[in-house]
Amino acid sequence: MRTEAIDSKRRKGALNLRKNWALHLFLLPSVVLLFIFNYIPMAGLAIGFEDFKPWLGIFRSPWAGFKHFHFMFNDPTAIQVIWNTFVIATLKIAIGAVTPFVFALLLNGVKNMLFKRTVQSLVYLPHFLNWVILGGILTDLLSTDGLINQFLQSLGLDRVFFLGDGDWFRVTLITSDIWKEFGFGTIVYLAAMAGINPNLYEAADMDGATGFQKTRHITVPSILPIAVVIVTLSLGNVLNAGFDQVFNMYNPLVYQKGDIIDTYVYRVGLIQGSYSLATAVGFFKSVIGFVLIAVTYKLATKYANYRIF
């Protein structure tokens, strides 16, 4: 029976290939580019297991085994960097999951369509801005002589060293990231709300339900599966704290609290020339990220019936 099932799957696969050969042909350039730029460079991971010398190349550099991995796990700086990445990314995921959900519920209750669409467009706009641009704007606004500190001083408050104090820098990173991206999440939830059967709301009106009751018993349960999918899949990015954002905003004063894996790898590898250590740290991050993506995909499949394949 098992052999027959396998043969049946093969026949279906061959039939599908014959019927959809044109679609596979269109897909071929993307597969080739993916192989060239994503899979072939994986050979460079061998650098993490070598005492890499650029003039010797990957194949002639002396083998070092797990030397750089041992150094990474015994280096206080590397441990601090991993912890910073975990803390910043986790807070971004947690707050970034709640903010668009709540905002979408509030915006969905607005009856004035012009106002609703205007607000929706305004909160979505920052998503299209690059962190190079936003980093420069925020650096000017949050500097000790910036507009924000001038406003605080006008209220009789002390100036805040947003970009020079480690704790405030973390708050700045998380807040600015949520401000930039929550509009996109809001669009997703509003789209999910648009698919709710209006007959449910009409039945609730006939039963005398208030707006809060309709939100609680109809809207929230209807979009909860989408929220579960978004949250579970975002857990795979728990070691991605945002290189573009941090790189464009951090400085040596906040390395202890604001340095993350990606910026550490950039600084150690490209600036200091410790290619092997940088590759080892990056490889560690990739392995953890792969495991988390696999686990979160299983969770999304189990609790939200979400499948890619």
C-alpha atoms as a printed R data frame, in Angstrom:
    type eleno elety resid chain resno       x      y       z
1   ATOM     1    CA   MET     A     1   0.000  0.000   0.000
2   ATOM     2    CA   ARG     A     2   2.817  2.392   0.837
3   ATOM     3    CA   THR     A     3   4.535  1.738  -2.509
4   ATOM     4    CA   GLU     A     4   1.273  2.390  -4.342
5   ATOM     5    CA   ALA     A     5   0.827  5.685  -2.500
6   ATOM     6    CA   ILE     A     6   4.352  6.772  -3.444
7   ATOM     7    CA   ASP     A     7   3.782  5.813  -7.095
8   ATOM     8    CA   SER     A     8   0.497  7.734  -7.073
9   ATOM     9    CA   LYS     A     9   2.228 10.858  -5.761
10  ATOM    10    CA   ARG     A    10   4.928 10.561  -8.406
11  ATOM    11    CA   ARG     A    11   2.346 10.244 -11.176
12  ATOM    12    CA   LYS     A    12   0.485 13.291  -9.864
13  ATOM    13    CA   GLY     A    13   3.747 15.242  -9.679
14  ATOM    14    CA   ALA     A    14   4.688 14.307 -13.251
15  ATOM    15    CA   LEU     A    15   1.195 15.208 -14.468
16  ATOM    16    CA   ASN     A    16   1.347 18.550 -12.674
17  ATOM    17    CA   LEU     A    17   4.751 19.279 -14.239
18  ATOM    18    CA   ARG     A    18   3.428 18.524 -17.747
19  ATOM    19    CA   LYS     A    19   0.339 20.678 -17.228
20  ATOM    20    CA   ASN     A    20   2.122 23.621 -15.626
21  ATOM    21    CA   TRP     A    21   5.525 23.516 -17.347
22  ATOM    22    CA   ALA     A    22   5.156 27.168 -18.409
23  ATOM    23    CA   LEU     A    23   4.706 28.289 -14.793
24  ATOM    24    CA   HIS     A    24   7.783 26.314 -13.759
25  ATOM    25    CA   LEU     A    25   9.716 27.909 -16.589
26  ATOM    26    CA   PHE     A    26   8.762 31.396 -15.360
27  ATOM    27    CA   LEU     A    27   9.886 30.377 -11.884
28  ATOM    28    CA   LEU     A    28  13.280 29.143 -13.091
29  ATOM    29    CA   PRO     A    29  15.084 32.566 -13.169
30  ATOM    30    CA   SER     A    30  14.097 33.208  -9.551
31  ATOM    31    CA   VAL     A    31  15.346 29.780  -8.504
32  ATOM    32    CA   VAL     A    32  18.653 30.348 -10.308
33  ATOM    33    CA   LEU     A    33  19.145 33.751  -8.651
34  ATOM    34    CA   LEU     A    34  18.234 32.284  -5.269
35  ATOM    35    CA   PHE     A    35  20.802 29.527  -5.748
36  ATOM    36    CA   ILE     A    36  23.533 31.949  -6.851
37  ATOM    37    CA   PHE     A    37  23.060 34.612  -4.171
38  ATOM    38    CA   ASN     A    38  21.739 32.547  -1.227
39  ATOM    39    CA   TYR     A    39  23.096 29.020  -1.461
40  ATOM    40    CA   ILE     A    40  26.516 29.304  -3.089
41  ATOM    41    CA   PRO     A    41  27.672 31.923  -0.500
42  ATOM    42    CA   MET     A    42  26.941 29.361   2.237
43  ATOM    43    CA   ALA     A    43  30.335 27.854   1.405
44  ATOM    44    CA   GLY     A    44  31.760 30.878   3.222
45  ATOM    45    CA   LEU     A    45  30.480 29.453   6.527
46  ATOM    46    CA   ALA     A    46  33.662 27.378   6.534
47  ATOM    47    CA   ILE     A    47  35.472 30.584   7.552
48  ATOM    48    CA   GLY     A    48  33.937 30.223  11.017
49  ATOM    49    CA   PHE     A    49  35.870 26.974  11.470
50  ATOM    50    CA   GLU     A    50  39.190 28.338  10.192
51  ATOM    51    CA   ASP     A    51  41.827 30.894  11.128
52  ATOM    52    CA   PHE     A    52  40.893 32.679   7.943
53  ATOM    53    CA   LYS     A    53  43.576 34.616   6.089
54  ATOM    54    CA   PRO     A    54  42.295 36.605   3.084
55  ATOM    55    CA   TRP     A    55  45.536 36.082   1.167
56  ATOM    56    CA   LEU     A    56  45.233 32.299   1.616
57  ATOM    57    CA   GLY     A    57  41.553 32.029   0.827
58  ATOM    58    CA   ILE     A    58  38.961 29.616   2.189
59  ATOM    59    CA   PHE     A    59  40.644 26.433   0.933
60  ATOM    60    CA   ARG     A    60  44.179 27.120   2.178
61  ATOM    61    CA   SER     A    61  43.493 28.833   5.507
62  ATOM    62    CA   PRO     A    62  44.418 26.667   8.548
63  ATOM    63    CA   TRP     A    63  41.590 24.690  10.130
64  ATOM    64    CA   ALA     A    64  40.628 25.783  13.669
65  ATOM    65    CA   GLY     A    65  37.612 23.624  14.474
66  ATOM    66    CA   PHE     A    66  35.309 25.129  17.104
67  ATOM    67    CA   LYS     A    67  37.944 27.525  18.436
68  ATOM    68    CA   HIS     A    68  36.019 30.677  17.497
69  ATOM    69    CA   PHE     A    69  32.738 29.288  18.840
70  ATOM    70    CA   HIS     A    70  34.403 28.562  22.188
71  ATOM    71    CA   PHE     A    71  35.795 32.096  22.207
72  ATOM    72    CA   MET     A    72  32.353 33.519  21.374
73  ATOM    73    CA   PHE     A    73  30.649 31.764  24.301
74  ATOM    74    CA   ASN     A    74  33.425 32.826  26.694
75  ATOM    75    CA   ASP     A    75  33.690 36.410  25.515
76  ATOM    76    CA   PRO     A    76  31.641 38.754  27.751
77  ATOM    77    CA   THR     A    77  31.183 41.189  24.864
78  ATOM    78    CA   ALA     A    78  29.694 38.539  22.570
79  ATOM    79    CA   ILE     A    79  27.389 37.271  25.335
80  ATOM    80    CA   GLN     A    80  26.226 40.833  26.008
81  ATOM    81    CA   VAL     A    81  25.590 41.373  22.300
82  ATOM    82    CA   ILE     A    82  23.459 38.213  22.088
83  ATOM    83    CA   TRP     A    83  21.505 39.295  25.181
84  ATOM    84    CA   ASN     A    84  20.982 42.801  23.757
85  ATOM    85    CA   THR     A    85  19.670 41.315  20.527
86  ATOM    86    CA   PHE     A    86  17.263 39.020  22.354
87  ATOM    87    CA   VAL     A    87  15.909 41.769  24.623
88  ATOM    88    CA   ILE     A    88  15.454 44.383  21.878
89  ATOM    89    CA   ALA     A    89  13.937 41.936  19.379
90  ATOM    90    CA   THR     A    90  11.585 40.381  21.955
91  ATOM    91    CA   LEU     A    91  10.253 43.757  23.080
92  ATOM    92    CA   LYS     A    92   9.798 44.834  19.460
93  ATOM    93    CA   ILE     A    93   7.835 41.656  18.704
94  ATOM    94    CA   ALA     A    94   5.685 41.847  21.840
95  ATOM    95    CA   ILE     A    95   4.795 45.545  21.645
96  ATOM    96    CA   GLY     A    96   4.681 45.436  17.856
97  ATOM    97    CA   ALA     A    97   2.059 42.679  18.006
98  ATOM    98    CA   VAL     A    98  -0.256 44.458  20.450
99  ATOM    99    CA   THR     A    99  -0.079 48.007  19.062
100 ATOM   100    CA   PRO     A   100  -1.479 47.417  15.530
101 ATOM   101    CA   PHE     A   101  -4.096 45.012  16.904
102 ATOM   102    CA   VAL     A   102  -5.488 47.587  19.352
103 ATOM   103    CA   PHE     A   103  -5.160 50.475  16.889
104 ATOM   104    CA   ALA     A   104  -7.002 48.537  14.177
105 ATOM   105    CA   LEU     A   105  -9.862 47.815  16.593
106 ATOM   106    CA   LEU     A   106 -10.116 51.507  17.487
107 ATOM   107    CA   LEU     A   107  -9.886 52.650  13.874
108 ATOM   108    CA   ASN     A   108 -12.477 50.102  12.793
109 ATOM   109    CA   GLY     A   109 -15.011 51.776  15.054
110 ATOM   110    CA   VAL     A   110 -14.638 55.150  13.298
111 ATOM   111    CA   LYS     A   111 -17.696 55.917  11.163
112 ATOM   112    CA   ASN     A   112 -16.306 58.859   9.204
113 ATOM   113    CA   MET     A   113 -14.707 57.126   6.208
114 ATOM   114    CA   LEU     A   114 -12.698 60.188   5.122
115 ATOM   115    CA   PHE     A   115 -11.106 60.539   8.549
116 ATOM   116    CA   LYS     A   116 -10.564 56.774   8.777
117 ATOM   117    CA   ARG     A   117  -8.774 56.556   5.416
118 ATOM   118    CA   THR     A   118  -6.696 59.646   6.163
119 ATOM   119    CA   VAL     A   119  -5.468 58.256   9.474
120 ATOM   120    CA   GLN     A   120  -4.859 54.862   7.862
121 ATOM   121    CA   SER     A   121  -2.682 56.446   5.179
122 ATOM   122    CA   LEU     A   122  -0.759 58.619   7.649
123 ATOM   123    CA   VAL     A   123   0.175 55.751   9.969
124 ATOM   124    CA   TYR     A   124   1.163 53.585   6.986
125 ATOM   125    CA   LEU     A   125   3.435 56.226   5.435
126 ATOM   126    CA   PRO     A   126   6.504 55.700   7.722
127 ATOM   127    CA   HIS     A   127   6.708 52.071   6.576
128 ATOM   128    CA   PHE     A   128   8.019 53.278   3.203
129 ATOM   129    CA   LEU     A   129  10.803 55.428   4.680
130 ATOM   130    CA   ASN     A   130  14.306 53.984   4.822
131 ATOM   131    CA   TRP     A   131  16.156 53.853   8.135
132 ATOM   132    CA   VAL     A   132  18.954 55.921   6.602
133 ATOM   133    CA   ILE     A   133  16.487 58.794   6.294
134 ATOM   134    CA   LEU     A   134  14.696 58.158   9.576
135 ATOM   135    CA   GLY     A   135  17.988 57.656  11.414
136 ATOM   136    CA   GLY     A   136  19.160 61.115  10.367
137 ATOM   137    CA   ILE     A   137  15.822 62.697  11.297
138 ATOM   138    CA   LEU     A   138  15.677 60.990  14.703
139 ATOM   139    CA   THR     A   139  19.316 61.818  15.437
140 ATOM   140    CA   ASP     A   140  18.568 65.514  14.916
141 ATOM   141    CA   LEU     A   141  15.296 65.416  16.868
142 ATOM   142    CA   LEU     A   142  16.663 63.440  19.819
143 ATOM   143    CA   SER     A   143  20.081 65.081  20.213
144 ATOM   144    CA   THR     A   144  20.780 67.076  23.363
145 ATOM   145    CA   ASP     A   145  20.041 70.282  21.430
146 ATOM   146    CA   GLY     A   146  17.243 68.720  19.367
147 ATOM   147    CA   LEU     A   147  13.609 69.687  19.186
148 ATOM   148    CA   ILE     A   148  12.462 67.057  21.714
149 ATOM   149    CA   ASN     A   149  14.910 68.164  24.403
150 ATOM   150    CA   GLN     A   150  14.108 71.821  23.746
151 ATOM   151    CA   PHE     A   151  10.436 70.987  24.323
152 ATOM   152    CA   LEU     A   152  11.247 69.106  27.548
153 ATOM   153    CA   GLN     A   153  13.348 72.023  28.757
154 ATOM   154    CA   SER     A   154  10.499 74.446  28.020
155 ATOM   155    CA   LEU     A   155   8.332 72.359  30.391
156 ATOM   156    CA   GLY     A   156  10.958 72.670  33.118
157 ATOM   157    CA   LEU     A   157  12.201 69.097  32.707
158 ATOM   158    CA   ASP     A   158  15.782 67.904  32.416
159 ATOM   159    CA   ARG     A   159  17.215 67.051  29.026
160 ATOM   160    CA   VAL     A   160  17.325 63.353  28.145
161 ATOM   161    CA   PHE     A   161  20.372 61.774  26.512
162 ATOM   162    CA   PHE     A   162  18.295 59.567  24.195
163 ATOM   163    CA   LEU     A   163  21.167 58.453  21.968
164 ATOM   164    CA   GLY     A   164  23.923 58.412  24.581
165 ATOM   165    CA   ASP     A   165  22.338 56.534  27.480
166 ATOM   166    CA   GLY     A   166  22.003 52.772  26.965
167 ATOM   167    CA   ASP     A   167  18.592 52.368  28.614
168 ATOM   168    CA   TRP     A   168  17.108 55.355  26.790
169 ATOM   169    CA   PHE     A   169  18.653 54.130  23.555
170 ATOM   170    CA   ARG     A   170  16.759 50.836  23.854
171 ATOM   171    CA   VAL     A   171  13.535 52.729  24.485
172 ATOM   172    CA   THR     A   172  14.268 54.898  21.448
173 ATOM   173    CA   LEU     A   173  14.921 51.858  19.246
174 ATOM   174    CA   ILE     A   174  11.745 50.066  20.263
175 ATOM   175    CA   THR     A   175   9.510 53.143  20.140
176 ATOM   176    CA   SER     A   176  10.740 54.327  16.746
177 ATOM   177    CA   ASP     A   177  10.452 50.821  15.262
178 ATOM   178    CA   ILE     A   178   6.864 50.457  16.497
179 ATOM   179    CA   TRP     A   179   6.007 53.921  15.126
180 ATOM   180    CA   LYS     A   180   7.471 53.013  11.741
181 ATOM   181    CA   GLU     A   181   5.888 49.576  11.319
182 ATOM   182    CA   PHE     A   182   2.595 49.462  13.221
183 ATOM   183    CA   GLY     A   183   0.755 51.046  10.292
184 ATOM   184    CA   PHE     A   184   1.526 48.002   8.151
185 ATOM   185    CA   GLY     A   185   0.144 45.654  10.810
186 ATOM   186    CA   THR     A   186  -2.936 47.836  11.104
187 ATOM   187    CA   ILE     A   187  -3.609 47.410   7.374
188 ATOM   188    CA   VAL     A   188  -3.419 43.619   7.769
189 ATOM   189    CA   TYR     A   189  -5.916 43.582  10.633
190 ATOM   190    CA   LEU     A   190  -8.286 45.999   8.895
191 ATOM   191    CA   ALA     A   191  -8.232 43.744   5.836
192 ATOM   192    CA   ALA     A   192  -9.123 40.794   8.070
193 ATOM   193    CA   MET     A   193 -11.979 42.782   9.610
194 ATOM   194    CA   ALA     A   194 -13.314 43.598   6.151
195 ATOM   195    CA   GLY     A   195 -13.828 39.871   5.595
196 ATOM   196    CA   ILE     A   196 -16.082 39.409   8.639
197 ATOM   197    CA   ASN     A   197 -19.638 38.449   7.733
198 ATOM   198    CA   PRO     A   198 -21.783 41.613   8.206
199 ATOM   199    CA   ASN     A   199 -24.760 39.420   9.135
200 ATOM   200    CA   LEU     A   200 -23.057 38.786  12.464
201 ATOM   201    CA   TYR     A   201 -23.119 42.500  13.295
202 ATOM   202    CA   GLU     A   202 -26.739 42.815  12.113
203 ATOM   203    CA   ALA     A   203 -27.767 39.934  14.367
204 ATOM   204    CA   ALA     A   204 -25.924 41.536  17.257
205 ATOM   205    CA   ASP     A   205 -27.712 44.858  16.619
206 ATOM   206    CA   MET     A   206 -31.047 43.078  16.716
207 ATOM   207    CA   ASP     A   207 -30.090 41.573  20.080
208 ATOM   208    CA   GLY     A   208 -29.211 45.046  21.390
209 ATOM   209    CA   ALA     A   209 -25.457 44.532  21.620
210 ATOM   210    CA   THR     A   210 -23.304 47.580  22.271
211 ATOM   211    CA   GLY     A   211 -20.276 48.517  20.162
212 ATOM   212    CA   PHE     A   212 -17.914 47.140  22.805
213 ATOM   213    CA   GLN     A   213 -19.819 43.851  22.956
214 ATOM   214    CA   LYS     A   214 -19.705 43.480  19.165
215 ATOM   215    CA   THR     A   215 -15.971 44.128  19.200
216 ATOM   216    CA   ARG     A   216 -15.414 41.661  22.018
217 ATOM   217    CA   HIS     A   217 -17.595 38.813  20.778
218 ATOM   218    CA   ILE     A   218 -17.420 39.207  16.980
219 ATOM   219    CA   THR     A   219 -14.456 41.286  15.797
220 ATOM   220    CA   VAL     A   220 -11.749 40.011  18.150
221 ATOM   221    CA   PRO     A   221 -12.541 36.274  17.744
222 ATOM   222    CA   SER     A   222 -12.726 36.717  13.954
223 ATOM   223    CA   ILE     A   223  -9.269 38.287  13.582
224 ATOM   224    CA   LEU     A   224  -7.601 36.302  16.362
225 ATOM   225    CA   PRO     A   225  -6.350 33.558  13.977
226 ATOM   226    CA   ILE     A   226  -4.570 36.215  11.878
227 ATOM   227    CA   ALA     A   227  -3.027 37.633  15.052
228 ATOM   228    CA   VAL     A   228  -1.823 34.170  16.073
229 ATOM   229    CA   VAL     A   229  -0.200 33.649  12.657
230 ATOM   230    CA   ILE     A   230   1.545 37.041  12.753
231 ATOM   231    CA   VAL     A   231   2.850 36.570  16.295
232 ATOM   232    CA   THR     A   232   4.029 32.985  15.876
233 ATOM   233    CA   LEU     A   233   5.822 33.689  12.603
234 ATOM   234    CA   SER     A   234   7.438 36.820  14.042
235 ATOM   235    CA   LEU     A   235   9.010 34.695  16.782
236 ATOM   236    CA   GLY     A   236  11.413 33.423  14.142
237 ATOM   237    CA   ASN     A   237  12.928 36.934  14.120
238 ATOM   238    CA   VAL     A   238  13.757 36.929  17.814
239 ATOM   239    CA   LEU     A   239  17.471 37.370  16.960
240 ATOM   240    CA   ASN     A   240  16.826 40.004  14.283
241 ATOM   241    CA   ALA     A   241  16.794 43.293  16.153
242 ATOM   242    CA   GLY     A   242  17.093 45.460  13.034
243 ATOM   243    CA   PHE     A   243  20.566 46.115  11.638
244 ATOM   244    CA   ASP     A   244  19.539 49.122   9.507
245 ATOM   245    CA   GLN     A   245  17.935 50.915  12.430
246 ATOM   246    CA   VAL     A   246  20.667 50.259  15.001
247 ATOM   247    CA   PHE     A   247  23.535 50.927  12.579
248 ATOM   248    CA   ASN     A   248  22.136 54.337  11.642
249 ATOM   249    CA   MET     A   249  21.454 55.407  15.244
250 ATOM   250    CA   TYR     A   250  24.002 53.847  17.591
251 ATOM   251    CA   ASN     A   251  27.428 55.050  18.741
252 ATOM   252    CA   PRO     A   252  30.207 53.777  21.063
253 ATOM   253    CA   LEU     A   253  28.442 55.254  24.114
254 ATOM   254    CA   VAL     A   254  25.580 52.737  23.836
255 ATOM   255    CA   TYR     A   255  27.467 49.617  22.721
256 ATOM   256    CA   GLN     A   256  26.863 47.927  26.079
257 ATOM   257    CA   LYS     A   257  23.049 48.156  25.812
258 ATOM   258    CA   GLY     A   258  22.462 48.809  22.110
259 ATOM   259    CA   ASP     A   259  24.970 46.677  20.205
260 ATOM   260    CA   ILE     A   260  23.289 43.701  18.485
261 ATOM   261    CA   ILE     A   261  24.586 40.617  16.670
262 ATOM   262    CA   ASP     A   262  24.410 42.143  13.193
263 ATOM   263    CA   THR     A   263  26.247 45.349  14.094
264 ATOM   264    CA   TYR     A   264  28.782 43.351  16.136
265 ATOM   265    CA   VAL     A   265  29.472 41.081  13.156
266 ATOM   266    CA   TYR     A   266  29.842 44.128  10.894
267 ATOM   267    CA   ARG     A   267  32.226 45.870  13.280
268 ATOM   268    CA   VAL     A   268  34.305 42.819  14.197
269 ATOM   269    CA   GLY     A   269  34.395 41.369  10.690
270 ATOM   270    CA   LEU     A   270  34.646 44.279   8.284
271 ATOM   271    CA   ILE     A   271  36.166 46.956  10.524
272 ATOM   272    CA   GLN     A   272  38.496 44.938  12.785
273 ATOM   273    CA   GLY     A   273  39.205 42.158  10.284
274 ATOM   274    CA   SER     A   274  38.270 39.227  12.599
275 ATOM   275    CA   TYR     A   275  36.495 37.380   9.804
276 ATOM   276    CA   SER     A   276  36.428 33.980  11.475
277 ATOM   277    CA   LEU     A   277  34.892 35.239  14.734
278 ATOM   278    CA   ALA     A   278  32.331 37.336  12.852
279 ATOM   279    CA   THR     A   279  31.366 34.314  10.721
280 ATOM   280    CA   ALA     A   280  31.035 32.120  13.825
281 ATOM   281    CA   VAL     A   281  28.704 34.618  15.489
282 ATOM   282    CA   GLY     A   282  26.658 35.019  12.311
283 ATOM   283    CA   PHE     A   283  26.481 31.225  11.861
284 ATOM   284    CA   PHE     A   284  25.235 30.839  15.441
285 ATOM   285    CA   LYS     A   285  22.514 33.394  14.781
286 ATOM   286    CA   SER     A   286  21.483 31.645  11.562
287 ATOM   287    CA   VAL     A   287  21.163 28.245  13.260
288 ATOM   288    CA   ILE     A   288  19.041 29.662  16.089
289 ATOM   289    CA   GLY     A   289  16.915 31.574  13.568
290 ATOM   290    CA   PHE     A   290  16.361 28.427  11.488
291 ATOM   291    CA   VAL     A   291  15.250 26.448  14.544
292 ATOM   292    CA   LEU     A   292  12.908 29.224  15.665
293 ATOM   293    CA   ILE     A   293  11.343 29.560  12.205
294 ATOM   294    CA   ALA     A   294  10.737 25.794  12.062
295 ATOM   295    CA   VAL     A   295   9.192 25.772  15.549
296 ATOM   296    CA   THR     A   296   7.002 28.819  14.965
297 ATOM   297    CA   TYR     A   297   5.802 27.425  11.635
298 ATOM   298    CA   LYS     A   298   4.691 24.266  13.474
299 ATOM   299    CA   LEU     A   299   2.930 26.416  16.085
300 ATOM   300    CA   ALA     A   300   1.172 28.427  13.379
301 ATOM   301    CA   THR     A   301   0.064 25.206  11.710
302 ATOM   302    CA   LYS     A   302  -1.214 23.742  14.970
303 ATOM   303    CA   TYR     A   303  -2.983 26.747  16.486
304 ATOM   304    CA   ALA     A   304  -4.004 28.801  13.424
305 ATOM   305    CA   ASN     A   305  -4.154 26.133  10.695
306 ATOM   306    CA   TYR     A   306  -1.607 28.154   8.716
307 ATOM   307    CA   ARG     A   307   0.299 26.314   6.001
308 ATOM   308    CA   ILE     A   308   2.669 27.363   3.237
309 ATOM   309    CA   PHE     A   309   3.074 23.869   1.785
